Amino acid sequence: MPELPEVETIKKAVEKGIGNAQILNIDIRNRKLRDEVPCDLEQKLKGANITKYERIAKYIIISLDNDFCIIWHMGMSGKVKISDTLPLEEKHDHIILKTSNGFIVYNDPRRFGLFTYCRNNELASNKFLKKLGKDPFGNELTADYLLKKLQKKKKTPIKAALLDQSIISGIGNIYASEILYESRILPSRFCESINLKDCDLIIENTKKVLQKAIDAGGSTLRDYKKPDGSIGYFQNMHCVYNKKGQKCPHCTCNIKETGGIKSVIMAGRSTFYCESLQK
């Protein structure tokens, strides 16, 4: 699933390629996504001018000059194509936006994505956004805030808590493992054992890891590609994710004795860590 760095990369690419264009036409070829595309979406968006792009958690928000905005989520396998001319049709091209600056094509094989709208002044109360936690790069994400949230989780592993979008929004499975590695915290530690100093470390390394991933264009493992068709390369910078049995880059242990990076299933997701460095 595209996580925060991949979504930020897509948002920036669409903003750069399309900018404040006018939406000339919308071709909905399949409305049956995670939440059905509204039957009046074309009517609400056609003819409007784009005024702003932003990212909220893993959602792209495109504001329009008619008091509406687009709410867009990539789901498990969503990808975006941007072109000056209508690109050749591919299987799973579900939504095509024709704008005065080119075409935006949303392709989603698994159809777990979302493409809907709401009024600009109702964005904060929208059902998809209203329960989201603090943004990793926002000033409201403080150690005190995080500690209070984690204290309510007690016996929840910290890795699972980082995936809870109501605490910090935008962190997915790949980056949770990397953040905890950089923080030298075992993913299995219960939230009740995390102190204020740990929270400071987690927040610092959340920003560090996510920014490095954004700068690298995200991580390409299976479905994700940047809108220009190229792949992100942060996967080449992973310290522990998907590296079971390998030696982590900062460890001095004997890999023959330790077995290298470990992998466990936690909250239904693969979790990677170095038991020599992470405590």
C-alpha positions in Angstrom: 0.0 0.0 0.0 1.3 3.5 -0.8 2.2 5.0 2.6 2.8 8.6 3.5 6.0 9.1 1.5 4.5 7.5 -1.6 1.3 9.6 -1.3 3.4 12.8 -0.8 5.4 11.9 -3.9 2.2 11.4 -6.0 0.7 14.6 -4.7 3.8 16.6 -5.6 3.9 15.1 -9.1 0.3 15.8 -9.8 0.7 19.4 -8.5 3.8 19.9 -10.6 2.3 18.3 -13.8 -1.2 19.6 -13.6 -1.1 22.7 -11.3 -4.1 25.0 -11.0 -5.8 23.6 -14.1 -9.5 23.5 -14.9 -11.2 20.2 -14.8 -12.7 19.8 -18.3 -14.1 16.3 -18.1 -14.3 13.3 -15.8 -14.6 9.8 -17.1 -15.6 7.3 -14.4 -15.2 3.8 -15.8 -15.7 1.9 -12.5 -17.5 3.4 -9.5 -17.1 0.3 -7.3 -14.0 1.2 -5.3 -13.7 0.8 -1.5 -16.5 3.4 -1.2 -18.6 3.8 -4.3 -17.7 6.9 -6.4 -20.7 9.3 -5.9 -23.1 9.3 -8.9 -23.0 13.2 -9.0 -19.2 13.5 -8.8 -18.9 14.5 -12.4 -21.5 17.2 -12.0 -19.8 18.6 -8.9 -16.3 18.7 -10.3 -16.6 19.5 -14.0 -15.6 23.0 -14.9 -14.0 23.8 -11.6 -10.5 25.1 -11.2 -7.9 23.5 -8.9 -6.7 25.9 -6.2 -4.6 23.8 -3.9 -3.1 20.4 -3.2 -2.4 19.0 0.2 -1.9 15.6 1.9 -3.8 14.6 5.0 -2.4 11.3 6.3 -2.5 8.9 3.3 -5.1 11.0 1.5 -4.6 13.5 -1.3 -6.9 16.6 -1.0 -7.4 18.7 -4.2 -9.3 21.9 -3.4 -11.4 23.6 -6.1 -12.7 27.1 -6.6 -16.4 26.0 -6.4 -16.2 25.3 -2.6 -15.7 21.5 -3.2 -12.6 19.4 -2.8 -11.5 15.9 -4.0 -10.6 13.3 -1.4 -8.4 10.7 -2.9 -6.8 7.5 -1.4 -4.6 5.1 -3.3 -5.8 2.0 -1.4 -3.6 -1.1 -1.6 -2.5 -0.9 -5.2 -3.5 2.5 -6.6 -1.2 4.4 -9.0 -1.5 7.5 -11.0 -0.5 8.4 -14.6 -0.1 12.0 -15.8 0.2 12.9 -19.5 -0.2 15.8 -21.9 -2.3 13.5 -24.1 -4.7 10.7 -23.2 -2.5 7.7 -22.5 -3.2 4.3 -23.9 -5.9 2.6 -21.9 -4.8 -0.1 -19.5 -6.7 -2.6 -17.5 -7.9 -1.1 -14.2 -8.0 2.5 -15.4 -11.0 3.5 -13.3 -11.0 7.3 -13.4 -9.7 9.7 -16.0 -9.6 13.5 -15.4 -9.1 15.7 -18.4 -7.8 19.1 -17.4 -6.6 22.2 -19.2 -3.1 21.1 -18.4 -3.3 17.4 -19.3 -4.8 14.1 -18.1 -4.8 12.4 -14.7 -5.5 8.6 -14.8 -6.2 6.6 -11.6 -5.4 2.9 -12.0 -6.3 0.5 -9.1 -6.2 -3.3 -9.7 -7.5 -4.2 -6.3 -10.1 -1.3 -6.1 -9.4 -0.6 -2.4 -8.9 3.1 -3.1 -11.2 6.0 -2.7 -12.2 8.9 -5.0 -14.9 11.2 -3.6 -15.6 14.8 -2.8 -16.9 17.0 0.0 -17.3 20.7 0.7 -14.1 22.5 1.6 -15.6 23.7 4.9 -16.7 20.1 5.8 -13.3 18.5 5.3 -12.4 18.3 9.0 -15.7 16.5 9.8 -15.6 14.2 6.8 -16.1 10.5 7.8 -12.8 9.4 6.3 -10.7 12.1 8.0 -12.2 13.2 11.3 -10.7 10.4 13.4 -7.2 10.7 12.1 -4.4 11.4 14.5 -1.6 14.0 14.3 0.4 14.4 11.1 4.0 13.2 11.5 5.3 16.6 10.4 2.9 18.8 12.3 3.7 20.8 15.4 0.9 19.2 17.3 2.7 15.8 17.4 4.6 16.2 20.7 6.1 13.7 23.1 3.5 14.6 25.7 0.7 13.9 23.2 2.2 10.6 22.1 2.8 9.4 25.7 -0.8 10.1 26.7 -2.0 8.2 23.7 0.3 5.2 24.3 -0.6 5.1 28.0 -4.1 4.2 27.0 -2.9 1.3 24.9 -0.9 -0.4 27.8 -0.5 -4.0 26.5 -0.5 -3.1 22.8 2.9 -3.6 21.1 4.4 -0.2 20.1 4.6 -1.4 16.5 0.8 -1.9 16.4 0.3 1.5 18.0 2.4 3.2 15.3 0.1 1.7 12.7 -3.0 3.1 14.5 -4.0 6.0 12.3 -5.9 7.6 15.2 -2.6 8.3 17.0 -0.2 9.3 14.3 -1.6 9.4 10.7 0.3 8.2 7.7 2.7 5.6 9.1 2.4 2.2 7.4 4.0 -1.2 7.9 7.3 -0.5 6.1 8.1 2.8 7.9 7.0 1.6 11.4 9.7 -1.1 11.3 12.3 1.4 10.1 11.3 4.1 12.7 11.5 1.6 15.6 14.9 0.4 14.3 16.2 4.0 14.2 14.8 4.5 17.7 16.4 1.3 18.9 13.1 0.1 20.3 11.8 -3.4 20.0 8.5 -3.5 18.1 7.1 -6.0 20.6 7.5 -3.7 23.6 4.2 -2.9 25.2 3.1 0.7 25.1 3.0 0.9 28.9 6.8 0.5 28.9 7.4 3.5 26.5 8.5 6.7 28.4 8.7 10.4 27.4 12.3 10.0 26.2 11.2 7.1 24.0 8.4 9.3 22.6 10.9 12.0 21.7 13.0 9.5 19.9 10.1 8.0 18.0 8.9 11.4 16.8 12.4 12.5 15.8 13.0 9.3 13.8 9.5 9.3 12.3 10.2 12.7 10.7 13.7 11.5 9.7 12.7 8.3 8.1 9.7 9.7 6.3 11.6 12.7 5.0 14.4 10.4 3.7 11.7 8.3 2.0 10.0 11.3 0.4 13.4 12.5 -0.9 13.9 9.1 -2.4 10.5 9.0 -4.1 9.1 6.4 -1.7 9.6 2.6 -1.6 8.8 0.4 -4.6 8.1 -3.2 -3.5 5.3 -4.4 -5.7 2.6 -2.1 -7.1 3.8 1.4 -6.4 5.3 3.5 -9.2 5.7 7.3 -9.3 3.3 9.1 -11.7 6.0 9.4 -14.4 6.3 5.5 -14.4 9.6 5.4 -12.6 10.1 3.6 -9.2 11.0 5.0 -5.9 14.3 3.9 -4.4 14.0 4.1 -0.7 13.7 0.3 -0.6 17.5 0.4 -1.3 17.9 2.3 2.0 15.8 0.1 4.3 17.8 -1.0 7.4 15.6 -3.9 8.5 12.4 -4.1 6.4 12.3 -7.2 4.3 15.9 -8.1 5.3 15.3 -11.2 7.4 18.6 -13.0 8.1 20.8 -10.2 6.9 23.0 -8.0 9.1 21.7 -4.6 9.9 23.9 -1.6 8.9 24.8 -0.5 12.4 25.3 -3.8 14.2 28.6 -5.4 15.2 27.2 -8.7 16.2 28.3 -12.1 14.9 25.5 -12.9 12.3 26.3 -16.6 12.5 25.4 -16.5 16.2 22.5 -14.1 16.1 20.9 -15.1 12.8 20.8 -11.5 11.7 17.6 -9.5 11.3 14.5 -11.2 12.7 11.0 -11.3 11.3 7.7 -11.9 13.1 4.0 -11.5 12.3 2.6 -8.7 14.5 -1.0 -7.5 14.2 -1.2 -9.5 11.0 1.8 -7.7 9.4 5.4 -8.7 8.8 7.7 -7.0 11.3 11.4 -6.7 11.1 14.0 -5.9 13.8 17.5 -6.4 15.1 17.3 -7.9 18.6 21.0 -7.0 19.2 20.3 -3.2 18.9 16.7 -2.8 19.7 15.6 -3.1 23.3 
